Amino acid sequence: MADHARQNQQEWTQRYTGAVMNTFGTPKLVLARGKGARVWDADGKEYVDLLGGIAVNALGHAHPALVDAVTAQLQTLGHISNFFASEPQVELAERLCRMVASSFEAAGETRVFFTNSGAEANEAAFKLTRRTGRTHIVATEGAFHGRTMGALALTSKEAYRTPFEPLPGEVTFVPYGDAEALAAAVTDATAAVIIEPVQGEAGVIIPPADYLAQARHITTAHGALLWLDEIQTGIGRTGTWLAHHNDDLTDPLSAAPDIVTLAKGLAGGIPIGACVATGRAATLLEPGNHGTTFGGNPVAAAAALAVLDTIEKDDLLSHVAAVGARLAEGLAREPQITEVRCAGLLIGVDLADGIDSAAVTAAALEAGFIINNPTPSRLRFAPPLVLTDDDVDAFLSALPGILDAAEGTVTA
Ligand SMILES: Cc1ncc(COP(=O)(O)O)c(C=O)c1O
């Protein structure tokens, strides 16, 4: 066993705080290894991982397909500069063009810019929108698009924005899910409208079924681009390849976007992001307009291809819908939970008054379950897509005790 696995939580946490900048607060745990939807901490305690690195570990931990793909690619060609191309990069770009495009013809007019993260994918898209000659962007209240200066300018949370103002851009925020407010904000000077098909960081907020189709209609009428941030919702998370393909949300063709940004689950935990643009948006960035050292890296691309192949081969899209519904139904049975919002394996719940979501998360951790509290009254679940019925049932049987332990934790 490696030295690091023998050291305990306390020692590693102390070393962390002595060496890593304090932007995330003290870590809740030091994790040592994982398998499927289970992880073990540095003291050997087992947890069911219902967060999946915040919607990242699509194939769970240590999936052999991902391990094999990364190992084989690293043994062949680990990195090249963007003066050169690699086969996995080209293959992945073609797959994403086909996934995002609304038709076979449109796939031929679709192009990808690869990055290393979600914020960078959004930065690329933000720069792309500037090439329309317009600078006004419409974003939504409650939106989260990343922490770089450009992505932050599109993110609504004051606490994240204020310390770094002035932020770039002329950005108008409108209430999420409100097509009338959107129509009132978009003008002929608007470069783009950016929308998450389901707001993740806000606590899994699902808009009305026709919202994206309305957004498409409004943007088209004003010559603005429709940009869907599918960084959290894409790559099978909601039970379809992309959340805006979901029949429950809208008719996919009527909501066909000009830009889709992806990251998180795309390579199952190997850093990657992608800005995928179609039609006129595909050619707005010209040679010299943008760049990256690592974007399009062959190892990350090979990892992403393994994720896409495994989702397809193991029919994980159907699995996500079934196992997500099982978890959501179990959550809805708890009297302390007042609302459950389920988009496949992206699930948000509202807690009854008097229950602090941080206390629920802490009680869950104590009981051996990793969950997340994006707001003081909401919980979020974004587990690996390979989550099993047994994992769900283990959590649901512990849940009443977890909620009881957290009852009455809201302080005035
Ligand atoms: C919808 C959305 N956009 C962008 C981002 C930023 O991605 P990253 O943290 O990889 O920069 C996130 C991350 O949570 C996200 O959920």
PDBQT file of the ligand as one rigid body, heavy atoms in Angstrom, charges set to zero:
ROOT
HETATM    1  C1  LIG A 501     -23.396  24.908 -15.836  1.00  0.00    +0.000 C 
HETATM    2  C2  LIG A 501     -21.932  25.088 -15.515  1.00  0.00    +0.000 A 
HETATM    3  N1  LIG A 501     -21.189  25.866 -16.313  1.00  0.00    +0.000 NA
HETATM    4  C3  LIG A 501     -19.873  26.046 -16.075  1.00  0.00    +0.000 A 
HETATM    5  C4  LIG A 501     -19.250  25.450 -14.988  1.00  0.00    +0.000 A 
HETATM    6  C5  LIG A 501     -17.782  25.693 -14.751  1.00  0.00    +0.000 C 
HETATM    7  O1  LIG A 501     -17.056  24.534 -15.030  1.00  0.00    +0.000 OA
HETATM    8  P1  LIG A 501     -15.582  24.360 -14.432  1.00  0.00    +0.000 P 
HETATM    9  O2  LIG A 501     -15.717  24.257 -12.945  1.00  0.00    +0.000 OA
HETATM   10  O3  LIG A 501     -15.072  23.088 -15.068  1.00  0.00    +0.000 OA
HETATM   11  O4  LIG A 501     -14.790  25.542 -14.838  1.00  0.00    +0.000 OA
HETATM   12  C6  LIG A 501     -20.000  24.645 -14.134  1.00  0.00    +0.000 A 
HETATM   13  C7  LIG A 501     -19.367  24.030 -12.950  1.00  0.00    +0.000 C 
HETATM   14  O5  LIG A 501     -20.018  23.687 -11.982  1.00  0.00    +0.000 OA
HETATM   15  C8  LIG A 501     -21.380  24.456 -14.401  1.00  0.00    +0.000 A 
HETATM   16  O6  LIG A 501     -22.151  23.697 -13.618  1.00  0.00    +0.000 OA
ENDROOT
TORSDOF 0
